[in-house]
Amino acid sequence: MASERENALEETRVLPGDRESPRRARGLFREIAQRWRVPAVLRDDAEVIVSELVTNAVLHGSAPVTLCIALSRAHLWLAVVDTGCPESPIVARRPDATEPGGRGLLLVSRLALRSGAQVSESGTRVWACLALPPRAGCGPAPEVTG
């Protein structure tokens, strides 16, 4: 992952960690995705992931909340960092049908190629990675005969 991200475009934005942070994060993502020409096929899923990760940080973490977005040749990386340390492991769970919430990380894990979380003394980082679609016309060159 580190070598792939060496030549990646990267942006980091700090949000206050309040009720408006998920909306702000979605707007920031849309702005960055347009500027970087992130393929349209990924934008909706990525925006949902950004919203879920920031919402979780606001509800379960500590302010401020930092949104990190990186684009490499093959992947779009999304991460949210907060200064809180959870009391229990961060895992996608399946709440029963009567629970009003608790499906965010499950949704992220379904939309992303891979996702995860790291907890340290300085806070929590939850991330997701989406694969970029293959570029049209970038496959192997056709064989020339004759």
C-alpha positions in Angstrom: 0.0 0.0 0.0 2.8 2.5 0.9 4.5 2.1 -2.5 1.2 2.5 -4.4 0.4 5.7 -2.5 3.8 7.3 -3.0 2.6 8.9 -6.2 -1.0 9.4 -5.1 -2.9 12.6 -4.9 -3.7 13.2 -1.3 -5.8 15.8 0.6 -6.6 16.0 4.3 -9.2 18.2 5.9 -10.0 18.8 9.5 -13.7 19.0 10.5 -15.0 20.2 13.9 -16.7 16.8 14.7 -20.2 18.3 15.1 -23.6 17.4 13.6 -22.7 19.2 10.4 -19.4 17.4 9.8 -20.9 14.5 7.7 -22.6 17.0 5.4 -19.4 19.0 5.1 -17.4 15.9 4.5 -19.7 14.8 1.6 -19.3 18.3 0.0 -15.5 18.2 0.4 -15.4 14.8 -1.1 -17.5 15.8 -4.1 -15.3 18.9 -4.7 -12.1 16.8 -4.5 -13.5 14.0 -6.6 -14.5 16.4 -9.4 -11.1 18.1 -9.3 -9.3 14.8 -9.4 -11.7 13.3 -12.0 -12.5 10.3 -9.9 -14.5 8.0 -12.1 -18.3 8.7 -11.7 -19.0 5.0 -11.1 -17.2 5.3 -7.8 -18.4 8.6 -6.6 -21.8 7.6 -5.1 -20.3 4.6 -3.1 -17.4 6.7 -2.0 -19.6 9.5 -0.8 -21.7 7.0 1.2 -18.5 5.7 2.8 -17.2 9.1 3.7 -20.6 10.0 5.3 -20.7 6.8 7.3 -17.1 7.1 8.5 -17.5 10.7 9.5 -20.8 10.0 11.2 -19.3 7.2 13.3 -16.4 9.4 14.3 -18.8 12.2 15.4 -21.0 9.8 17.3 -18.4 7.5 18.8 -15.1 9.4 18.7 -13.7 12.7 19.9 -13.3 15.9 17.9 -11.7 17.1 15.8 -12.4 14.6 12.9 -9.9 14.5 10.1 -10.9 13.3 6.6 -8.1 11.9 4.4 -8.6 11.2 0.7 -6.0 9.7 -1.6 -6.1 8.6 -5.2 -3.6 6.3 -6.8 -3.5 4.8 -10.2 -5.6 1.8 -9.0 -7.4 2.8 -5.8 -9.3 5.5 -4.0 -8.5 5.5 -0.3 -10.8 7.1 2.3 -10.0 7.5 5.9 -11.3 9.3 9.0 -9.3 9.9 12.1 -10.5 11.1 15.4 -8.8 11.5 18.8 -11.0 9.0 20.7 -10.1 5.5 21.7 -13.1 3.1 21.6 -13.9 0.9 24.6 -14.6 -2.1 22.3 -13.2 -3.3 19.0 -14.3 -1.6 15.8 -16.1 -4.2 13.8 -18.9 -4.3 11.3 -21.9 -5.9 13.1 -25.3 -7.1 12.1 -27.9 -5.4 14.4 -31.3 -6.9 14.7 -34.1 -5.5 12.6 -35.5 -3.4 15.4 -32.3 -1.4 16.0 -32.4 2.0 14.4 -28.6 2.2 13.7 -25.5 0.2 13.7 -25.2 -0.7 10.1 -22.7 1.8 8.9 -19.5 -0.3 9.0 -21.4 -3.2 7.5 -22.4 -1.0 4.6 -18.8 0.3 4.3 -17.5 -3.3 4.2 -19.9 -4.1 1.4 -19.1 -1.1 -0.7 -15.3 -1.1 -0.3 -12.8 -3.5 -1.8 -11.3 -3.6 1.7 -11.6 -1.7 4.9 -10.3 -1.6 8.4 -9.5 0.3 11.6 -6.5 1.0 13.7 -6.6 2.2 17.3 -3.7 3.9 19.0 -3.0 6.1 22.0 -3.5 9.1 19.8 -6.9 8.1 18.4 -8.7 6.0 15.9 -8.3 5.7 12.1 -11.0 3.9 10.1 -10.4 3.5 6.4 -11.8 2.0 3.2 -10.3 1.3 -0.2 -12.2 1.2 -3.5 -10.7 -0.2 -6.7 -10.7 2.1 -9.7 -12.3 0.6 -12.9 -9.8 -0.4 -15.6 -9.2 2.4 -18.0 -10.8 1.9 -21.5 -8.2 1.1 -24.1 -5.4 0.4 -21.6 -5.4 -3.3 -22.0 -2.6 -5.2 -23.8 -1.8 -4.1 -27.3 -3.3 -6.2 -30.0 -0.9 -8.6 -31.9 0.0 -7.4 -35.3 0.4 -10.0 -38.0 1.7 -9.7 -41.5 
